[in-house]
Amino acid sequence: MLEAMSDFFTARTEMYDEHMLTEVEGCKEGYKKMASLVPKETETLLDLGCGTGLELDEIFRLYPDIKVVGIDLTQSMLDKLRQKHPTKEMRLVCGDYFQEPFGVNVFDCAVSFQTMHHFPKDKKLSLYKKLRESLKDGGEYIECDYMVLTQAEEDHWFSENERLRREQGIVDDEFYHYDTPCTVYNQAELLKKAGFSSVEQVFRVENTTMLVAKK
Ligand SMILES: C[S@@+](CC[C@H](N)C(=O)[O-])C[C@H]1O[C@@H](n2cnc3c(N)ncnc32)[C@H](O)[C@@H]1O
């Protein structure tokens, strides 16, 4: 039974950090790797789907004074993030990153970790265009996500999602939790199509894959 996206994460908030750090291969190293890739001169950072902020825990270790805007659908995940970092300069927005405005030329860097694999390519393409615009010239977007290697795997997960949504009578625009990973190749192509000038794979442990896209 598919669960509405925010209900899914609300029900799992308490055990979320432990789960990601011990059970999802590549994440523990991935959070550190992401922090190490944030450019040194970064002052402003956008985090899409920041959740409880596992990537921010590592980023704050290296850059304690960085200013963060974090957007997430699930209030309980944001509450946990705020409890962990009560004094940090974070503007936390409980909302949908497809709908929220990001501004133009405002961020030095943007990140997302394990959130983009829930959405179809057409939605991600328009999001990436908006994201690119929100970066300053020379800015970078670092994405770590569940990605697969073959088109057959990607097609399988997308068609399973379609089947389950149909069976439950879920309408097109409602967010329900189901993993629909894209291939690394398709994900990189999507970022290039959105206008990023270069996209490089910098990390892969099991299916946890990291791409750096430059404006
Ligand atoms: C797997 S968690 C990742 C959280 C964090 N980035 C990490 O790696 O620990 C995915 C997060 O994305 C958020 N999310 C999913 N769809 C979203 C959307 N459309 N807008 C904003 N947040 C979203 C969920 O609420 C959840 O907190």
PDBQT file of the ligand as one rigid body, heavy atoms in Angstrom, charges set to zero:
ROOT
HETATM    1  C1  LIG A 301      14.789  10.143   2.053  1.00  0.00    +0.000 C 
HETATM    2  S1  LIG A 301      14.468  11.708   2.780  1.00  0.00    +0.000 S 
HETATM    3  C2  LIG A 301      16.045  12.543   2.619  1.00  0.00    +0.000 C 
HETATM    4  C3  LIG A 301      16.288  13.548   3.709  1.00  0.00    +0.000 C 
HETATM    5  C4  LIG A 301      17.730  14.078   3.779  1.00  0.00    +0.000 C 
HETATM    6  N1  LIG A 301      18.049  14.804   2.570  1.00  0.00    +0.000 N 
HETATM    7  C5  LIG A 301      18.694  12.935   4.006  1.00  0.00    +0.000 C 
HETATM    8  O1  LIG A 301      19.331  12.463   3.064  1.00  0.00    +0.000 OA
HETATM    9  O2  LIG A 301      18.789  12.475   5.139  1.00  0.00    +0.000 OA
HETATM   10  C6  LIG A 301      13.501  12.528   1.521  1.00  0.00    +0.000 C 
HETATM   11  C7  LIG A 301      12.953  13.863   2.029  1.00  0.00    +0.000 C 
HETATM   12  O3  LIG A 301      12.422  14.550   0.893  1.00  0.00    +0.000 OA
HETATM   13  C8  LIG A 301      11.238  15.213   1.316  1.00  0.00    +0.000 C 
HETATM   14  N2  LIG A 301      10.414  15.475   0.117  1.00  0.00    +0.000 N 
HETATM   15  C9  LIG A 301       9.865  14.562  -0.723  1.00  0.00    +0.000 A 
HETATM   16  N3  LIG A 301       9.224  15.198  -1.719  1.00  0.00    +0.000 NA
HETATM   17  C10 LIG A 301       9.356  16.532  -1.511  1.00  0.00    +0.000 A 
HETATM   18  C11 LIG A 301       8.892  17.706  -2.185  1.00  0.00    +0.000 A 
HETATM   19  N4  LIG A 301       8.153  17.622  -3.305  1.00  0.00    +0.000 N 
HETATM   20  N5  LIG A 301       9.206  18.909  -1.682  1.00  0.00    +0.000 NA
HETATM   21  C12 LIG A 301       9.955  19.022  -0.538  1.00  0.00    +0.000 A 
HETATM   22  N6  LIG A 301      10.412  17.925   0.150  1.00  0.00    +0.000 NA
HETATM   23  C13 LIG A 301      10.128  16.706  -0.329  1.00  0.00    +0.000 A 
HETATM   24  C14 LIG A 301      10.603  14.256   2.315  1.00  0.00    +0.000 C 
HETATM   25  O4  LIG A 301       9.690  14.908   3.162  1.00  0.00    +0.000 OA
HETATM   26  C15 LIG A 301      11.839  13.722   3.053  1.00  0.00    +0.000 C 
HETATM   27  O5  LIG A 301      12.137  14.472   4.191  1.00  0.00    +0.000 OA
ENDROOT
TORSDOF 0
